[in-house]
Amino acid sequence: MAADERTGAMTVTAQKHHTPATAAGPAPVRISAEVALGVVAVGALAVTFLWWNDTFAVHGFGDWLTNAGRLTGLWAGYAIVVLLALMARLPALDRGVGADRLARWHAMGGRYTVCLAVVHTLLIIWGYAITAHTNVIHQTSTLITSYPDVLMATVGLGLLVAVGVTSARAARRRLSYETWHFVHLYTYLAVALVFSHQFANGADFISNAPARWLWSAMYIVVGALLLWYRLLVPVYGAIRYPMHVAGITRENRDSVSVYVTGPAIARLRASSGQFFRWRFLNRELWWAANPYSLSAAPRPDMLRITVKMGGVHSRALLNLTPGTRVFAEGPYGALTQDRRRRRKVLLIAGGVGITPLRALFESLPGDPGDVTLLYRARTPADVVLRKEIEAIAQHRGWFVYYLIGSSRRDEHDHLSAPRLQRLVPDLREQDVYLCGPEAMMASTRKSLIAAGVPRRHIHHESFSF
């Protein structure tokens, strides 16, 4: 075996290896992205019809503003429900759309929702002020002090804006995952504060009992799904599938692997490429559940994660002791072999993004030469799990290329379209799995498309918050 890390050239060959077939079972239910977006669009049209059906005539500029405020308020109320549904961790939605794509929809929808809520507030104040022939400051005071539940709705709006501000990219870079997650919990309080305001002051609900019932049912159903999949199912799983830490291994200067064992792990039906939200029940870590991918193919009695120690939570993993109880929610994620449609597969990993792809590298079925791994790292010391990767490649007849370089220009050059085509001449005929930092994945997707890889054959997930 020979390697040139600077150019990234390393090729290995070995005897033919076949992955044992897994037991066949009923295909899990999946909701595709197209179906999910279609349902959301139909709901938005229904909400718009509700406003149209209750709007008989509009007179004057103030009335136009007020009705625009009514419509944006309805859209904001509906959008909140959609946002909560996207993050309810519905298994069918997670398998069909993917956790990272749902998170991106949630982030984008959150910005629109906050904007709609703010615009709704401003339009209502302005419209009422014109109609009452007063100024907006006096009208704001009147609305808060004279209309039921407006004060609570105002507090709820403030919380939504605060959540939106902390979700901005510039703010996220300065926040730990734990802080960001804690702030996001205020979304539930904001929804509770705003809900009653919709019925107490919403012209579309005051005299429309069926609308009130349907609107309430929408909130109740989504609330039940959140309670079920984000609380009850994980608690039940922790009781039914007890797990504990079996061991901890320091992989390099800033990465650690944690081995988790339990008597019923096989029943979780986890797959390579998936992740869990892990809560380790010791003094330092019990309060936070962080998403970490499996870094090895799941075994009937063992799961493993490999984590880059970049924050307080991840560094505390070094202090875990064997026997520590583990509370794991999952498995989640759709970056699995189920996405594969072609015989040959290219895996492109950047940094700690190697973890789900290392598991796939081990478990993907195929013959020698069918799978290639490109591993992007800043320095040779940053390469994680190297011995394991090379052992798998040697055993299975896969190919591995290390792409080493520290500068941003070097990073883009290594994964440019011409470079990828030189490393993988039949690139267009392969499925591509991609995982790594956001900037690397964005530039690599462009390179792959420029090299002629169809978008439907590029599979990626991002686990940044």
Phi, psi and omega in degrees: 000128180238149182216142172233097189292330182293318179271346179082016184266114171209125181234138178230150175227157181197183180291158180295138183225135177244132175282131179301140179289143177272157181295135180285145178213176179298138181294129179293149180289137178231140172251116184287164178299321181296317179295316181299314180293325178297317179297318179297318181295319179297318178298320179296321177295321179296320178295319178297321178295324178302315178295316182297320183293331181262007180250102186271323181201149179235124183235119174083163184297319179299321179293321177299315180296317180297318180291324173297323176295319176301313183295314179295328176295316177298316179298320179295317178298321178290319182297325178299318179297317179298316180300317179294321179296322180297329182257014180281355179061043175293124184303317182296322179288321180296317181289323185276328184255320182104137184298321183289324179292321175299320179295321178293318175300317181298316181295315179294315179296327178298319179297316179295321182295314179298318179297317179297318181295319179292315179297318177305313181298313182294319181293318179297314179299313182296313180298315179294322181296318179295315181296322181272000180055051178222180179267164187292330180293314178296320181293323177299315178299318180297316181297318183290323186267341188249337184260135182296138173069002179291323179298315178297320179296325178295317176297318178299319178298319178300320178294318178299319179296319179298317178297318179297320180295317181289345178271350177299146186303319181296323180286320181301325181296338183258359182249144171286160178302320183295317179296313179301317181294319180297316179299321182294338178296338178291347176302320181296320177295320179299317180297317180297321180291325185278333190301310184293331178300326182296322180277325183288327186238349184283119182297336182280352183241337186303316183245016183236089183298314178302321179296319179297317181295316181294319179295317178297317180299321179300313179293319182295316181298312180294321177298320178294320178297318177299313181298320184290306189276337181260348180233299188292315180298313177299320179296316178298318180297322179294327179283317184282326182240070182296139180223157176211163180289129178263331181182164179228136179230130174278117184275317175205198187297334184223026178223143181223142175252138178240127179260130182238133182232162180182155185286343186235027182299325182301329181291343177290338179056044177287153179233153173302139182098347182268172180223162174239162168259114192259134174232114181262124192272065168238183187298326186274331195241355189298331190275350185237139175243113184249145180276121176228137181280153170292134180254007175211154178302132182297139175253161181303335183236008187208137170235150178224139172238150175233124192236136171278128186276079183254353183219181182298315182296311184293324178293329181291346178298333178297338182270000177296148177238147177306138181100347178299130180293147183234132175249110185240126176260127179148195006279152177236165174102149182241015179275063185239177181292349177296338179281346186292133178233351183235159183294316182267147185224137172246127176252126179239116183243144174233123178059226182288354173297355177293337191300307178291330182283329174298319178296317177296321180302326180283323194252347180300134175285151178159174179257167176308134179091355184280336187234135177235137177243125170253122185243113183264126178214155182288316180224161176303329180291340180276352179288122183255144175063031186297315181299319179296315181300315182290328177293318178297315180299317180297319184287324189257350181080028177273172178246143179228135174231126175264126181248100189252134178176151187254333186276157178296320178299318180296321180300313181292322180296319181299327183246029175286163181301312179300320180296315179297320180293327177290320180289323184231086186302327180261036184306320184297339185262013185242153165280142182239126174253133188226131177207133180168194178301152184304313183297318179295317182294320180297313181291325181290323176300318178297319179296318180297316179295319178296331179279358176099009178281124179299143181304324183291347178256010175253114185246126183210152172218144179238139183244019175285149182267000000 
